[in-house]
């Protein structure tokens, strides 16, 4: 079974002491391709350096909503778009709205979100959306921006409602499932995982966070995406090979630049 981890954070300090070993374990588990996600422009050079160093590792460029307050001015569409010209950059984000923690003012989060969307539209790279306790506003912004011109993207680490999923799908978005789908109390997420069209689903770890069962409580890593894929396959009545093939094909369609990257 060959899988793709569409969302992890390989630049985080959690991995620094053993990054080579983490990547080796992922490859041994059948995970040959990983996207290391940017959360701050100030740390993007390190994100990019990791992608440059390893075969099969790619990255995104963007500012997480938690950091929008500190980097809202720097995170202009032009700056993000310029940084996205690097051939190993395959997506824009992660960006979006997080009203659960509200580490940054909502206005700053939305301003940064819209700047990322403009960059995604200009570069044609997929938008990587984080949303928590902000379903209505996330859909409002995406719908409003879609009227200005099309762009593609995905809702990463899905943990929202079925209604939100249906709205995102109607906008043409993909939905990515993390280890949350394996959690005992995540019936609502599993319901969505069972109904998403087969050509719109991806898998991810969001490592080092959200390790799936049976690793829950430990530091997550890309190799563990295998557990998420197994649960997704069972929910949909598919073999593990079928879910791996389907999610990988979807990933390559959305993250189109990888096919054009040496």
N, C-alpha and C positions, 0 to 999 in steps of 0.2 A: 504494500500500500504506500503510494507516494503522495504526500500531502504538502500543502503550502500554508505557512503561518502568515496570514495577511496583516497581522498587527502585533508587534512586540516592541519592547524598548531596550534594545541591546546596549545603548549608551549609558543606561542607569548604573549607579555605583554597585548595585546588587550583583552585577555580572563582572565587574572589573577584575576581580582576582582570578577568574577562570573562564574568560570569554572563549578562548580556544576550545576548552573542554565542553562548554555549553553548545557550541556550534557542532562539534564532533558528535555529541550525543543526539542532537537533532538529526543530523544526517544518518546516523546509525538507525534512528527510528523511522526513517523514510521521509524526513522533512528537508528537502534540498533547497527550497526557496523561502526566504523570510523578508518581510518589510519592516525595517526599524523606523519607528515613528517619531517625528520631531514634536517636541512640546514647547520649545522656546527657540527663538531665533538666535539668542546668545549662545545656546548649546548646539546649534545646528552644525558648526564645523566638525564637532566630534561625531555627530550622527553620520555625517557625510564621509568622514574618514573611515569609519567602520565599514560602511558600504563599499568604499573603494578598496579596502584591504581584503575582503573575502568574496570569493566567487559565490554567486547565488544569493547574496545579501544586497537588498536595495533599500531605499529610504524615502521619506516624505519630507516636506518642509512646511512648517507652520507653527502656530502658537495655540496651546491648549487654553480653553476658556478660563481655567484657574489663573493663568498668567497674563490674561488680556489687559488687566489693569496696568501691569508693569511694561508691557510691550505693545500696547495698542497703537501708539504713534509710529513705532518702527515697522509694525506689521501692515504696511501698505500693500495694495495689490501689485504695484510696480516692483517693490522690493522682493516680495514672495515670488513673483513671476520671474524675476531675474535669477534668483537662486535656484529656481526650478529648471533652469536650462541645463543643469548638470545631467549627464546621461543616466546616472544612477538614481536620480530623483524620479519617482514614478507616481507620486500622489501629492495632494495639497491638504495639509492639516497635521495633527488633528485639530479641528476647530469645532465651534458649536456653542451651545448654551448649557450651563450647569447652575441651576437655581437651588440645588440641594445644599451645597457648601457655600455658594456665593462668595468665593474668594475675591471676586472682582465685581464692580458695579455692573448691573445688567446692561446699561447703555454702552459700556466699554466692550462687554462681551459681544453685543450685537454688532457694534461697529467693526470689530475684528472679524466676526463671522462673515459679514458682507464683503469685507476686503478679500478674504480667502475665496469666497465664491467668485468674485471678479477675476481673481488669479486663475481659478480653475477653468472659468469660461475662456479666458485668453489663451491658456496653455493647452486646453483640452484634456488636462490630467484630472483624474477623479478626485472629488472632494471627500475627505474622511471626516465624518460627523460624529461628534460626541454630544449626547443629550442626556440630561438627568433632571427630573422634575421640571421639565420645560417643554413638554410635548407640543402644546398648542403654539407656543412662540417659535419653536423650531420649524414646525410646518408652515407657520405664517411667513417666516423669513424665506424659507426655501421656495414656497409658492410665489411670493412676490418677486424673488430674484429670477425664477424660471421664466417669468413673463418678460424679462429684459433680454433674454437669450438663453438657449439651452446649455446645460452642463450635466455631467454625470457624477455619480458618487455612491457612497454606501453609508448606512448607519452601522457604526462599529459597536461591538460588544453589546448586542441588543438586550435590553432589559425593560423595555417600555410595553405599552398596551397593544392589543391586537388592532385597535382602531388606528393607532399611530403607525403600525406596520403597514396597514392597508393604504393609509395616506401617502407614506413614503414610497410604496410600490407604485402607486398611481402616478407619482412624479418620475418614475423610471429608475428609482434607486434600488440598489442591492442591499441585502441585510446580512451582517456577519455575526455568527454565534461564537461565544467564548465558553469557558468552563462553567459559566453560570447555568448552562443548559443541563449540567450534570448534578446541580445542587438539589437536595431533597425538597426544598420548599419552592422550587422554581417551576411549578406547574404551568403558570401563565406563559412563561418563556417557551416551555416545551410545546404548548399549544400553538404558538406562533411558528416555532421551528417545524412543526408538522404540516403547516398550511402554506408556507412561503413557496411560490413557484420554483420548480427545480432549477430553472436557469437564472435565479436571482440570489442564491445562498452561497455564503463563504464561511470559512472557519478561521479562527484566530485564537491566540492565547491571551493577549494583553499583558504578557509577561513583563515584569515579575509579579504581576497581580493575578488574583482570581484563579489559582491553581484548581484544576478539575478534580473531582473524586476519581481515583483514590488518593490523590496527592494534596487534597485540600488542607490548608493550614501551613503548607510549605511554600517556599519560593517557587513561583511558576517559571517555566522555561519552554522554549519552542517545541522540544520533544514531546511535551504533554498534550499538544494539540491532537494527538492520536486518540486520546480519551474522549475529547469533545466530538470528534468525527464518529467514533463508535456509537455514542449515544444518539447522534443525529441520524446515523444509518438505521438504528433500531426504531426510532420514532417514525421513520418514513418507509419502513419495510424494505430497505435496500441492503445490499451487501456492503462491507467496508470498502471493497474495491470500487463499487459503483459510486459511493459517496465521495471517495477520493477523486475519482475521475471527474465527476460532475462539478465539485467545488473548485477543482484546479482549472477546468475549462472556463468556468465563470470568472475566476480570478484573472486568467490571461486575457479574457475579453475586456474586462474592466480596466485592468492595469496594462493597457496596450503597449506602453513604451518598453516593457520588458522584452517583448519579442524583437524590438529594434535595437536592444542594448547588447554590446559584445559581452 
